[in-house]
């Protein structure tokens, strides 16, 4: 069965290897793009927005094209807003990492259905989107927490706390990142099992004093899902979230919990979804 699965998987991979993200013809000229914001991230230097553009220089395109837009400053932009930027559309190019390896940035983005990048973009306008869109609400709540950290702590401390609690590593400066890598402690700013377990156990312990055991377990599962969403839904957090939910389900039904099977189940579910 394992060999059959490997063969079928290889055939399926071969049929998808030519997949490319949606692209449009690019030149070295400045163009104006307009579209809906899908995600926004504050970085160490500037900001980055994922925009699903629907028009270029006022001309509508047949299907949405996803673009990473890098910009320095603009009014507060949140997911579901409609924005316009001006800059040069480019196809992502590979670059060399500090470890001396070549990172295929184009293939990395294509796997996420992102076909273009726009560096040093000039912000033109913004139209507020719908208020009660889940991704918008999650972004606003996450940003509010990060702002509290920045207001109450020094810059480097705020960046470290943001990484530990919400997996927000983009604001951590290069010097601190290198120090964490050199000391083998970079994992503390990657949201994973420990963080998710801490949240689920804390919520369960608090609610178990108020509600019945099963209701407290359900609340714990919901809190895990919400926490993973607020944390950005990165792969380590999703994997840990699935395993934590399975652990609570085992307790709910009075079954034994096997960490190996839980890891295998999370691995399978993540592959099926992507």
C-alpha positions as CSV (number, residue, x, y, z in Angstrom):
1,X,0.0,0.0,0.0
2,X,2.9,2.3,0.8
3,X,4.5,1.7,-2.6
4,X,1.2,2.2,-4.4
5,X,0.7,5.5,-2.5
6,X,4.2,6.7,-3.5
7,X,3.7,5.9,-7.1
8,X,0.3,7.6,-7.3
9,X,1.7,10.6,-5.4
10,X,4.6,10.8,-7.9
11,X,2.2,10.7,-10.8
12,X,0.0,13.4,-9.3
13,X,3.0,15.6,-8.6
14,X,4.2,15.2,-12.1
15,X,0.9,16.4,-13.5
16,X,1.1,19.5,-11.3
17,X,4.7,20.5,-11.7
18,X,4.0,22.8,-14.6
19,X,1.5,24.8,-12.6
20,X,2.2,28.5,-12.5
21,X,0.5,31.4,-10.8
22,X,-1.6,33.7,-12.9
23,X,0.6,36.4,-14.6
24,X,0.3,39.3,-16.9
25,X,2.7,40.8,-19.3
26,X,5.3,43.0,-17.5
27,X,7.5,45.8,-18.6
28,X,10.0,48.1,-16.9
29,X,7.5,51.0,-17.0
30,X,5.6,52.3,-14.0
31,X,2.0,51.0,-13.9
32,X,-1.0,51.7,-11.6
33,X,-2.6,48.6,-10.1
34,X,-5.9,48.4,-8.3
35,X,-7.4,45.5,-6.3
36,X,-8.5,44.1,-3.0
37,X,-6.1,43.6,-0.1
38,X,-5.9,40.0,1.1
39,X,-3.2,40.4,3.8
40,X,-1.0,43.1,5.4
41,X,2.3,42.6,7.2
42,X,4.4,45.2,9.0
43,X,8.1,44.4,8.4
44,X,11.4,45.6,9.9
45,X,11.7,48.1,7.1
46,X,8.4,49.2,5.6
47,X,5.2,47.2,4.9
48,X,4.1,44.4,2.6
49,X,0.5,43.8,1.3
50,X,-0.8,40.9,-0.6
51,X,-3.2,42.4,-3.2
52,X,-5.5,40.6,-5.6
53,X,-5.4,43.1,-8.5
54,X,-8.2,43.3,-11.0
55,X,-7.0,46.2,-13.1
56,X,-3.8,47.6,-14.5
57,X,-3.7,51.3,-15.7
58,X,-7.4,51.3,-15.6
59,X,-7.8,48.2,-17.8
60,X,-9.6,45.3,-16.2
61,X,-7.9,41.9,-16.4
62,X,-9.7,38.7,-17.0
63,X,-8.8,37.0,-13.7
64,X,-7.4,38.2,-10.4
65,X,-3.6,38.3,-10.2
66,X,-2.0,38.2,-6.7
67,X,0.9,40.5,-6.1
68,X,3.2,41.2,-3.1
69,X,3.4,45.0,-2.8
70,X,6.2,46.5,-0.7
71,X,5.7,50.1,0.4
72,X,7.1,52.5,3.0
73,X,4.1,54.4,4.3
74,X,0.4,54.7,3.7
75,X,-2.8,55.2,5.7
76,X,-3.8,52.2,7.7
77,X,-4.6,49.3,5.3
78,X,-6.5,46.2,6.4
79,X,-7.7,43.1,4.5
80,X,-10.8,43.6,2.4
81,X,-9.9,47.2,1.5
82,X,-9.6,48.3,-2.1
83,X,-6.3,50.0,-2.8
84,X,-4.3,51.4,-5.7
85,X,-0.5,51.5,-6.0
86,X,2.0,52.7,-8.6
87,X,5.2,51.0,-9.3
88,X,7.0,48.5,-11.5
89,X,5.5,45.0,-11.7
90,X,8.2,42.3,-11.6
91,X,8.5,38.6,-11.7
92,X,10.1,37.3,-8.5
93,X,13.8,36.4,-8.9
94,X,15.9,33.9,-7.0
95,X,18.5,35.1,-4.4
96,X,21.3,33.8,-2.3
97,X,20.7,33.1,1.4
98,X,23.3,33.9,4.1
99,X,24.0,30.2,4.2
100,X,25.2,30.4,0.6
101,X,22.2,28.6,-0.9
102,X,20.1,29.8,-3.8
103,X,16.4,30.3,-2.8
104,X,13.9,30.0,-5.7
105,X,11.7,32.8,-4.6
106,X,9.6,32.6,-7.8
107,X,8.7,28.9,-7.2
108,X,8.0,29.7,-3.5
109,X,5.5,32.4,-4.3
110,X,3.9,30.4,-7.2
111,X,3.1,27.7,-4.7
112,X,1.1,30.3,-2.9
113,X,-0.5,31.5,-6.2
114,X,1.5,34.8,-6.2
115,X,2.8,35.7,-9.6
116,X,4.3,39.2,-9.2
117,X,6.1,41.5,-6.8
118,X,6.1,45.3,-6.7
119,X,9.0,47.0,-4.8
120,X,9.0,50.6,-3.5
121,X,5.4,51.1,-4.5
122,X,3.8,54.5,-4.2
123,X,0.5,54.5,-2.4
124,X,-2.3,56.2,-4.4
125,X,-5.7,55.6,-2.7
126,X,-7.7,53.4,-0.4
127,X,-11.4,52.5,-0.2
128,X,-12.7,50.9,3.0
129,X,-14.0,47.4,2.5
130,X,-16.7,45.5,4.3
131,X,-16.3,45.7,8.1
132,X,-17.4,42.2,9.2
133,X,-15.1,40.1,7.0
134,X,-13.4,37.4,9.1
135,X,-9.9,38.0,7.8
136,X,-10.4,41.8,8.5
137,X,-11.5,41.2,12.1
138,X,-8.6,38.8,12.8
139,X,-6.1,41.3,11.4
140,X,-7.5,44.2,13.4
141,X,-7.4,42.2,16.6
142,X,-3.8,40.9,15.9
143,X,-2.6,44.4,15.1
144,X,-4.1,45.8,18.3
145,X,-2.2,43.3,20.4
146,X,1.1,44.0,18.5
147,X,0.5,47.8,19.1
148,X,0.1,47.2,22.8
149,X,3.4,45.4,22.9
150,X,5.1,48.2,21.1
151,X,3.6,50.9,23.4
152,X,4.5,49.1,26.6
153,X,8.0,47.7,25.7
154,X,11.2,48.7,24.1
155,X,11.5,48.0,20.4
156,X,13.6,44.8,20.6
157,X,11.6,43.5,23.6
158,X,8.3,44.2,21.8
159,X,9.6,42.3,18.7
160,X,10.7,39.3,20.8
161,X,7.4,39.2,22.7
162,X,5.4,39.5,19.5
163,X,7.3,36.5,18.1
164,X,6.9,34.4,21.2
165,X,3.1,35.0,21.6
166,X,1.9,35.5,18.0
167,X,4.7,34.3,15.8
168,X,5.2,37.8,14.4
169,X,8.9,37.5,13.4
170,X,8.9,40.2,10.7
171,X,9.7,43.0,13.2
172,X,12.7,41.3,14.7
173,X,15.8,43.0,13.5
174,X,18.5,41.1,11.6
175,X,21.0,41.3,14.5
176,X,18.7,39.6,17.0
177,X,17.6,37.0,14.4
178,X,21.2,36.1,13.8
179,X,21.8,35.8,17.5
180,X,18.8,33.5,18.0
181,X,20.0,31.3,15.1
182,X,23.6,31.2,16.4
183,X,22.4,30.1,19.9
184,X,19.9,27.6,18.6
185,X,16.9,29.4,20.1
186,X,15.2,30.7,16.9
187,X,12.3,28.3,17.6
188,X,11.0,30.4,20.5
189,X,9.7,33.0,18.1
190,X,8.1,30.4,15.8
191,X,4.6,29.8,17.1
192,X,4.2,26.0,17.6
193,X,3.2,23.3,20.0
194,X,4.2,25.0,23.3
195,X,2.3,28.2,22.6
196,X,-0.8,26.4,21.5
197,X,-0.7,24.0,24.4
198,X,-0.3,26.8,26.8
199,X,-3.4,28.6,25.4
200,X,-5.6,25.4,25.3
201,X,-4.6,24.3,28.8
202,X,-5.1,27.7,30.3
203,X,-8.6,28.2,28.8
204,X,-9.6,24.6,29.8
205,X,-8.4,25.1,33.3
206,X,-10.3,28.4,33.7
207,X,-13.5,27.2,32.1
208,X,-13.4,23.8,33.9
209,X,-14.1,25.7,37.1
210,X,-17.3,27.2,35.7
211,X,-18.7,24.7,33.1
212,X,-18.9,21.0,32.9
213,X,-15.9,19.1,31.6
214,X,-17.2,18.6,28.1
215,X,-18.3,22.2,27.6
216,X,-14.8,23.3,28.8
217,X,-13.2,21.0,26.3
218,X,-15.3,22.4,23.5
219,X,-14.3,25.9,24.5
220,X,-10.7,24.9,24.6
221,X,-10.9,23.6,21.0
222,X,-12.6,26.8,19.8
223,X,-9.9,28.9,21.6
224,X,-7.2,26.9,19.8
225,X,-8.7,27.5,16.4
226,X,-9.1,31.3,17.1
227,X,-5.6,31.5,18.5
228,X,-4.1,29.9,15.3
229,X,-6.1,32.3,13.2
230,X,-4.9,35.3,15.1
231,X,-1.4,34.0,15.0
232,X,-1.4,34.2,11.2
233,X,-2.1,30.5,10.5
234,X,1.5,29.5,9.8
235,X,2.4,25.9,9.2
236,X,3.9,25.2,12.7
237,X,0.9,26.8,14.4
238,X,-1.6,24.9,12.2
239,X,0.2,21.6,12.8
240,X,0.2,22.2,16.6
241,X,-3.4,23.4,16.5
242,X,-4.6,20.2,14.9
243,X,-2.6,18.0,17.3
244,X,-4.0,20.0,20.3
245,X,-7.6,19.7,19.0
246,X,-7.1,15.9,18.6
247,X,-5.8,15.7,22.2
248,X,-8.9,17.5,23.5
249,X,-11.1,15.3,21.4
250,X,-9.5,12.2,22.8
251,X,-10.2,13.5,26.3
252,X,-13.8,14.4,25.3
253,X,-14.5,10.9,24.1
254,X,-12.5,9.2,26.8
255,X,-10.0,7.7,24.3
256,X,-6.3,7.3,24.5
257,X,-4.1,9.9,22.7
258,X,-1.2,8.8,20.5
259,X,1.1,11.7,19.7
260,X,2.5,9.7,16.7
261,X,-0.9,9.2,15.2
262,X,-1.9,12.8,15.9
263,X,1.3,14.0,14.1
264,X,0.5,11.7,11.2
265,X,-3.1,12.9,11.1
266,X,-2.1,16.6,11.1
267,X,0.5,15.9,8.4
268,X,-2.1,14.2,6.2
269,X,-4.7,16.9,6.7
270,X,-2.2,19.7,5.9
271,X,-1.1,17.9,2.7
272,X,-4.7,17.3,1.6
273,X,-5.5,21.0,2.1
274,X,-2.5,22.1,0.1
